[in-house]
Amino acid sequence: MPDDSTVQSRDPAPDLADNAAPEQTDLAPPLRADSTLGAAMDAFDDYMVRKGFSDNTIKAFRNDLKIFGTFMDGGTRLHHVSTQHLEDYLTWMQGERGAPCSAKTLARRITTLKVFFGWLHGIGVLGTDPAAPVVQQPARPPLPKILRDQEVSRLVRAAQDYLWDREKPDARPYLLVSLLLQTGIKKAECARLHLSDIDWDRPQAPELSIRYREERHAHKNRTMTLNPTIVPALHQYLEQYRPQEFLFECTPRNLEYVLEEAGERAGIRGTQVGFETLRWTCAVRDYRNGMPEERLRQKLGLSKISWRETREKIYQLAGR
């Protein structure tokens, strides 16, 4: 689920908006239509470095063009490269190379071709751009996994088994599973919950508050009402673990182990029980139960921009 604070690898495209049409004087030595593909790749590499493209962009473009050069032969003359060659390359890369790429990687490699040949056309080396007719294929990551209603019931029962174990009762799995299914909070938010973030002065309507100190994350601050059935488990958990500051005084990885073990005990196959799975499961269940979109957005702590993508995924998951 999108997170405005997550820093991801830069996509090559942003670097190229202002740099796709340099002057011929940028090239040394100058390229011609009968120059080799390998020479053009070297010149493009030098150009990216001089223009200050990000390290991630340069690395991605170098790798993509290296694969293309392997398919075409670096000695091929630029004016001999046709649109059909590019289409054949994409077909080879997806089905004949023996190492099919993901949709995201395919989209980037098409972008690489378009930028490289668009650059050659823009500086006058090629009269026409062979990559222009190639259709860009936007990367569409697979939908996240969620638990079906029957799986949710099994997971809750498995967590209760820990709670009611006569020999070694453990309240943590049930408290954690219940908290995530009810609130959909993220792993980082769960790991830094303070004891003071849970208000249970009114046992019939306990509340959980998510607080961020940074002003830029103000939209993520929210308070959610919990189901009162969680209160007895919370009492038992506090008596058992006696946390001093944070609700869960262990590493996030330990919490992941708790969820994975509960999922295995519930016999859930094909879907790993983790924070993301339960976050999406919570969101879809709330949507199906009629929660207004704006309220659901606020509950998940998403900005209006991030909500656009999340909302579409929730629609698709809810329709399954």
Beta strands, then each sheet from edge to edge (+ up, - down):
strand 1: 198-199
strand 2: 207-210
strand 3: 222-225
sheet 1: 1+ 2- 3+
end
